[in-house]
């Protein structure tokens, strides 16, 4: 059978719990990106509404500030998403399989196990 080890963790075998934690973190990262995008979009809608439908200079200024804030929120969210994604890929790259090509394919689930 394949042994999957984490070089940074002292060569210990990754358990199912470890693998699922990595998957949960990746999913949480995607949800966080969507929350940033949703917040940025809401700010953009309010800012655009203030600029379009109100003619006072104060409303126009507030609308433009909200539009700028929306772009900033979306950029921060994207940067954070990419940073966490890069770290998760780094963890995945530090893990290796110590087995033959056929066993590695079986471990990855791309080849069915054979009863020889």
DODO-850051 format. One record per atom (N, C-alpha, C): x, y, z. Coordinates in Angstrom, 3 decimals, padded with zeros to 6 digits. Each point is the difference from the previous one (the first is absolute). Layout:
<pts>
      east     north        up
         X         Y         Z
...
</pts>
This chain:
<pts>
      east     north        up
   000.840  -001.192   000.000
  -000.840   001.192   000.000
   000.874   001.239   000.000
  -000.535   001.110  -000.384
   000.755   001.244  -000.093
   000.121   000.655   001.364
   001.130   000.632   000.201
   000.201   000.791   001.205
   000.160   001.447  -000.427
  -000.860   000.855   000.482
   000.077   001.414  -000.316
   000.603   000.706   001.199
   001.066   000.726  -000.245
   000.673   000.653   001.112
   000.053   001.498  -000.210
   000.140   000.691   001.101
   000.138   001.451  -000.017
   001.415   000.305   000.441
   000.825   000.526  -000.921
   001.401   000.259   000.317
   000.157   001.027   001.106
  -000.871   000.992   000.030
   000.127   001.039   001.011
  -000.436  -000.510   001.365
  -000.888  -000.963   000.030
  -000.500  -000.546   001.257
   000.871  -001.106   000.541
   001.224  -000.085  -000.402
   000.901  -001.004   000.536
  -000.179  -001.363  -000.631
  -000.602  -000.088  -001.162
  -000.132  -001.266  -000.691
  -001.153  -000.848   000.486
  -000.906   000.562   000.768
  -001.130  -000.793   000.481
  -000.993  -000.209  -001.126
  -000.739  -001.065   000.087
  -000.995  -000.296  -001.023
  -001.199   000.926   000.168
  -000.480   000.543  -001.120
  -001.189   000.846   000.054
  -001.222  -000.874   000.198
  -000.798   000.348   000.972
  -001.206  -000.772   000.267
  -001.147   000.554  -000.832
  -001.086  -000.721   000.012
  -001.199   000.472  -000.685
  -000.440   001.337   000.582
   000.160   000.145   001.296
  -000.361   001.250   000.661
   000.811   001.175  -000.565
   001.299  -000.221  -000.241
   000.857   001.044  -000.563
  -000.434   000.375  -001.414
  -000.285  -001.017  -000.802
  -000.422   000.255  -001.382
  -001.327   000.745  -000.043
  -000.931  -000.397   000.868
  -001.293   000.678   000.036
   000.132   001.431   000.518
   000.938   000.226   000.910
   000.227   001.365   000.494
   000.506   000.902  -001.121
   000.862  -000.526  -000.848
   000.489   000.775  -001.141
  -001.152   000.319  -000.950
  -000.865  -000.986  -000.254
  -001.162   000.227  -000.863
  -000.953   001.031   000.598
  -000.249  -000.091   001.318
  -000.885   000.976   000.650
   000.578   001.400  -000.085
   001.312   000.118   000.137
   000.640   001.306  -000.083
  -000.130   000.584  -001.405
   000.151  -000.843  -001.011
  -000.155   000.469  -001.378
  -001.435   000.474  -000.257
  -000.976  -000.736   000.502
  -001.398   000.397  -000.178
  -000.308   001.289   000.771
   000.536   000.127   001.205
  -000.201   001.225   000.776
   000.641   001.192  -000.705
   001.139  -000.228  -000.642
   000.667   001.063  -000.745
  -000.888   000.488  -001.147
  -000.657  -000.928  -000.691
  -000.902   000.383  -001.091
  -001.209   000.769   000.528
  -000.547  -000.451   001.138
  -001.133   000.723   000.584
   000.398   001.408   000.412
   001.211   000.145   000.516
   000.476   001.322   000.400
   000.148   000.909  -001.207
   000.519  -000.533  -001.099
   000.103   000.794  -001.229
  -001.381   000.465  -000.453
  -000.978  -000.889   000.048
  -001.356   000.376  -000.406
  -000.590   001.055   000.930
   000.329  -000.057   001.285
  -000.485   001.016   000.941
   000.617   001.361  -000.319
   001.294   000.018  -000.312
   000.632   001.257  -000.404
  -000.649   000.541  -001.276
  -000.253  -000.871  -000.958
  -000.613   000.431  -001.261
  -001.415   000.527   000.243
  -000.754  -000.680   000.862
  -001.366   000.440   000.309
   000.012   001.375   000.678
   000.929   000.184   000.934
   000.109   001.286   000.684
   000.408   001.100  -000.975
   000.969  -000.292  -000.859
   000.434   000.980  -000.994
  -001.124   000.361  -000.959
  -000.769  -000.991  -000.401
  -001.115   000.257  -000.906
  -001.077   000.855   000.668
  -000.277  -000.271   001.275
  -000.988   000.803   000.723
   000.463   001.450   000.117
   001.282   000.196   000.311
   000.530   001.359   000.069
  -000.082   000.694  -001.361
   000.261  -000.763  -001.051
  -000.050   000.552  -001.351
  -001.428   000.428  -000.367
  -000.966  -000.818   000.371
  -001.400   000.321  -000.303
  -000.439   001.260   000.746
   000.338   000.079   001.282
  -000.392   001.175   000.780
   000.717   001.243  -000.520
   001.289  -000.124  -000.276
   000.745   001.144  -000.522
  -000.516   000.469  -001.340
  -000.270  -000.938  -000.888
  -000.540   000.359  -001.308
  -001.373   000.633   000.105
  -000.813  -000.490   000.927
  -001.335   000.581   000.204
   000.101   001.429   000.509
   000.927   000.233   000.922
   000.169   001.358   000.521
   000.439   000.964  -001.105
   000.908  -000.438  -000.835
   000.496   000.860  -001.085
  -001.099   000.241  -001.036
  -000.737  -001.035  -000.350
  -000.983   000.099  -001.087
  -001.282   000.732   000.398
  -000.517  -000.287   001.199
  -001.342   000.470   000.338
  -000.049   001.230   000.903
   001.113   000.399   000.578
   000.011   001.179   000.853
   000.926   001.038  -000.618
  -000.450   001.228   000.001
   000.753   001.041  -000.678
   000.814   000.890   000.932
  -000.083  -000.240   001.292
   000.755   000.851   000.921
   001.485  -000.376  -000.041
   000.865   000.980   000.234
   001.439  -000.278  -000.016
   000.420  -000.991   001.091
  -000.673   000.048   001.150
   000.346  -000.924   001.091
  -000.322  -001.450  -000.387
  -001.158  -000.206  -000.618
  -000.383  -001.349  -000.428
   000.920  -000.497  -001.100
   000.364   000.889  -000.903
   000.914  -000.369  -001.073
   001.366  -000.397   000.552
   000.494   000.786   000.968
   001.286  -000.318   000.619
  -000.064  -001.328   000.748
  -001.080  -000.194   000.768
  -000.155  -001.255   000.739
  -000.086  -001.186  -000.963
  -000.720   000.187  -001.099
  -000.112  -001.064  -000.993
   001.338  -000.359  -000.612
   000.776   001.024  -000.321
   001.325  -000.265  -000.585
   000.928  -000.673   001.007
  -000.100   000.392   001.258
   000.816  -000.660   001.034
  -000.406  -001.463   000.164
  -001.304  -000.253  -000.054
  -000.459  -001.392   000.097
   000.439  -000.826  -001.211
  -000.004   000.604  -001.174
   000.483  -000.712  -001.189
   001.483  -000.346   000.130
   000.778   000.948   000.520
   001.426  -000.273   000.215
   000.183  -001.072   001.068
  -000.813   000.069   001.067
   000.092  -001.002   001.070
  -000.373  -001.381  -000.523
  -000.966  -000.066  -000.904
  -000.404  -001.305  -000.542
   001.139  -000.638  -000.790
   000.690   000.813  -000.786
   001.137  -000.530  -000.758
   001.097  -000.477   000.952
   000.226   000.752   001.071
   001.015  -000.376   000.981
  -000.369  -001.308   000.703
  -001.257  -000.146   000.379
  -000.454  -001.227   000.675
   000.181  -001.209  -000.921
  -000.352   000.145  -001.258
   000.134  -001.115  -000.943
   001.472  -000.353  -000.204
   000.859   000.991  -000.099
   001.441  -000.263  -000.160
   000.599  -000.671   001.235
  -000.387   000.450   001.179
   000.497  -000.620   001.232
  -000.466  -001.448   000.082
  -001.266  -000.239  -000.351
  -000.522  -001.368   000.019
   000.737  -000.910  -000.966
   000.271   000.502  -001.197
   000.714  -000.808  -000.999
   001.431  -000.279   000.458
   000.657   001.011   000.574
   001.373  -000.194   000.477
   000.041  -001.012   001.138
  -000.955   000.096   000.900
  -000.038  -000.949   001.114
  -000.275  -001.419  -000.495
  -000.935  -000.123  -000.938
  -000.314  -001.313  -000.566
   001.237  -000.627  -000.634
   000.705   000.778  -000.808
   001.190  -000.531  -000.675
   001.100  -000.363   000.991
   000.139   000.783   001.060
   001.010  -000.283   001.009
  -000.271  -001.334   000.704
  -001.233  -000.198   000.423
  -000.356  -001.241   000.685
   000.081  -001.176  -000.963
  -000.438   000.199  -001.234
   000.059  -001.072  -000.990
   001.451  -000.416  -000.266
   000.884   000.981  -000.068
   001.422  -000.285  -000.211
   000.566  -000.811   001.170
  -000.390   000.367   001.230
   000.467  -000.758   001.164
  -000.528  -001.423  -000.013
  -001.257  -000.172  -000.386
  -000.572  -001.349  -000.067
   000.693  -000.843  -001.065
   000.326   000.619  -001.141
   000.738  -000.734  -001.027
   001.387  -000.363   000.484
   000.615   000.871   000.804
   001.309  -000.298   000.579
  -000.063  -001.200   000.920
  -001.064  -000.112   000.770
  -000.170  -001.167   000.872
  -000.167  -001.251  -000.843
  -000.789   000.107  -001.073
  -000.215  -001.155  -000.868
   001.297  -000.421  -000.695
   000.851   000.973  -000.344
   001.259  -000.326  -000.676
   001.002  -000.658   000.946
  -000.114   000.274   001.306
   000.929  -000.597   000.957
  -000.361  -001.431   000.338
  -001.173  -000.442  -000.418
  -000.392  -001.381   000.253
   000.410  -000.853  -001.189
   000.470  -001.157   000.268
   000.416  -000.911  -001.066
  -000.575  -001.380   000.262
  -000.027  -000.797  -001.051
  -000.401  -001.387   000.157
   001.221  -000.871  -000.185
   000.154  -000.986   000.841
   001.115  -000.937  -000.100
  -000.538  -001.359  -000.426
  -000.204  -000.135  -001.290
  -000.466  -001.268  -000.517
   000.179   000.010  -001.511
  -000.272  -001.102  -000.627
   000.125  -000.108  -001.448
  -001.089   000.782  -000.713
   000.149   000.124  -001.311
  -000.951   000.782  -000.791
  -001.400  -000.596   000.075
  -000.103  -001.329  -000.050
  -001.316  -000.640   000.057
  -000.655   000.242   001.359
   000.782  -000.131   001.073
  -000.551   000.236   001.330
  -000.363   001.474   000.185
   000.782   000.895  -000.574
  -000.304   001.426   000.108
  -001.323   000.305  -000.688
  -000.240  -000.635  -001.162
  -001.257   000.202  -000.710
  -001.163  -000.565   000.811
   000.226  -001.137   000.665
  -001.044  -000.575   000.841
  -000.288   000.908   001.189
   001.045   000.564   000.591
  -000.186   000.903   001.137
  -000.753   001.255  -000.418
   000.283   000.484  -001.205
  -000.660   001.206  -000.493
  -001.418  -000.297  -000.465
  -000.336  -001.275  -000.136
  -001.331  -000.362  -000.420
  -000.197   000.020  -001.496
   001.097   000.065  -000.770
  -000.125   000.036  -001.453
   000.060  -001.390  -000.605
   000.408  -000.968   000.761
   000.068  -001.366  -000.510
  -000.639  -000.926   001.031
  -000.882  -000.883  -000.425
  -000.639  -000.890   000.974
   001.000  -001.023   000.529
  -000.201  -000.385   001.249
   000.856  -001.008   000.622
  -000.251  -001.344  -000.678
   001.062  -000.771  -000.208
  -000.113  -001.304  -000.638
   000.298  -001.075   001.009
  -000.741  -001.062  -000.046
   000.238  -001.132   000.885
   000.865  -001.002  -000.724
   001.335   000.109   000.149
   000.936  -000.920  -000.665
   000.387  -001.120   000.920
</pts>
